Amino acid sequence: MSEDWLIYKEFRFEAAHQLPHHDGKCRRLHGHSWVGRVYVSGNTLIQDGPKQGMIMDYADIKAYVYPLVEDYLDHYNLNDTTGLENPTSEEIARWVFDKLEEAGLAGLHSVEIRETCTAGCRYQRAP
């Protein structure tokens, strides 16, 4: 019998952005209280030590995410800090995923970004 787990670590940040190609209000500079989730998958649990029974410690995920939040996301204009011309939720999710992948986060499955309590997206690479 095969087993799989999918865990996530949630993070939050306050940030501004503008979508210069949008045909509505989002064309103007505005801000959101963003919520993100980093999903990590695995099919085996750590067998011994202080992390026994986990696929990964949530604190280990946070160690990868925290520098992105502090240095690029929280209280920044996302157009400036991410290098994205049009930082939609979709583009930000892919940006975070790419940064975590570059940093070597093992088991990285997907990244979810919610810009409001009713709207967001989840990005994952196609296999």
C-alpha positions in Angstrom: 0.0 0.0 0.0 1.4 3.4 -1.0 1.1 6.4 1.2 1.3 10.1 0.5 1.1 13.2 2.7 0.6 16.8 1.8 1.4 19.3 4.5 1.3 23.1 4.4 2.7 26.1 6.2 0.7 29.3 6.0 2.3 32.8 5.9 0.9 36.3 5.7 2.1 39.7 4.5 0.8 43.2 3.8 1.8 44.5 0.4 0.9 46.9 -2.4 0.8 46.2 -6.2 -0.7 47.5 -9.4 -1.6 45.7 -12.5 -0.7 48.1 -15.3 -2.5 46.2 -18.0 -5.8 45.7 -16.1 -8.9 47.3 -17.3 -10.3 48.1 -13.9 -9.4 49.5 -10.5 -6.5 47.1 -10.0 -4.6 49.2 -12.6 -4.1 51.7 -9.7 -1.7 51.2 -6.8 -3.5 49.4 -4.0 -2.8 46.9 -1.2 -4.0 43.6 0.2 -3.6 41.5 3.3 -2.1 38.5 1.5 -2.2 34.9 2.7 0.0 32.3 1.3 0.5 28.6 1.8 3.5 26.4 0.8 2.6 22.8 0.3 5.2 20.0 0.7 4.5 16.4 -0.2 6.2 13.2 0.8 5.6 9.5 0.8 7.8 8.5 3.8 7.9 9.8 7.4 11.1 10.5 9.3 11.8 7.3 11.3 13.7 8.6 14.3 15.0 11.6 16.1 13.1 14.8 17.1 11.2 14.9 13.8 10.0 11.3 13.9 6.6 10.9 12.4 6.9 14.0 10.1 7.5 14.3 6.4 9.1 17.7 7.3 9.0 20.0 10.3 6.8 23.1 9.8 9.7 25.2 11.2 11.9 23.9 8.4 9.4 25.2 5.8 9.2 28.5 7.6 13.0 28.8 7.4 12.6 28.8 3.6 9.6 31.1 3.5 10.6 33.7 6.1 13.4 35.4 4.1 11.1 35.9 1.1 8.4 37.5 3.3 10.9 39.7 5.1 13.1 40.8 2.1 10.6 40.9 -0.7 6.9 40.7 0.3 5.9 42.2 3.6 5.2 46.0 3.4 6.7 46.3 -0.1 5.4 47.3 -3.5 5.5 43.9 -5.2 6.0 45.5 -8.6 9.4 46.7 -7.3 10.7 43.9 -5.1 9.7 40.8 -7.2 10.7 42.2 -10.6 7.2 41.3 -11.9 5.7 43.9 -14.2 2.2 42.6 -13.6 2.2 40.9 -10.2 -1.1 39.1 -10.2 -1.8 36.4 -7.6 -0.9 33.8 -10.3 2.5 35.5 -11.0 3.3 35.9 -7.3 2.5 32.2 -6.6 4.8 31.2 -9.4 7.5 33.6 -8.2 7.4 32.2 -4.6 7.5 28.7 -6.0 10.5 29.5 -8.1 12.4 31.1 -5.2 11.6 28.1 -2.9 12.7 25.6 -5.6 15.9 27.6 -6.2 16.6 27.5 -2.4 16.2 23.7 -2.5 13.0 23.1 -0.5 12.6 19.3 -0.6 9.2 18.0 -1.5 7.9 21.3 -2.8 4.5 20.6 -4.2 2.7 23.9 -4.7 2.2 27.5 -3.6 -1.2 29.1 -2.9 -1.6 32.9 -2.8 -4.8 34.6 -1.6 -5.1 38.3 -2.2 -8.5 38.6 -0.6 -10.6 36.4 1.6 -12.6 35.3 -1.6 -9.9 35.2 -4.3 -6.6 33.4 -4.9 -4.8 30.7 -6.8 -2.5 27.7 -6.3 0.5 27.1 -8.6 2.3 23.8 -9.1 4.6 22.6 -11.9 3.2 20.1 -14.3 4.9 16.7 -13.9 
